[in-house]
Amino acid sequence: MSPDPITSYRDAYATLARIAGELESGDADLDRVLPLLEEARIAYAACRERLEAVRSVLAGDWADDSDDPDEAEADED
């Protein structure tokens, strides 16, 4: 059974924190480690994707994605 899809950065970060805590405690059964690592990989990818999106916006890349040429011309005036 695959983990539920992660819907937000906060959810993904909470998933990573929970998994880290479980692994650091030493209480994780060996049979549970591989599924935990897969869940962590998915959560990490979700966090990374959202961080990259924010970096793009902060770098101004969002301004280059305008689909409306009239809007782009209005910005230039």
Secondary structure, DSSP 4 states (H G I P E B T S, - for coil): -PPPPP-SHHHHHHHHHHHHHHHHHT-S-HHHHHHHHHHHHHHHHHHHHHHHHHHHHHTTGGGGG---HHHHHHHH-
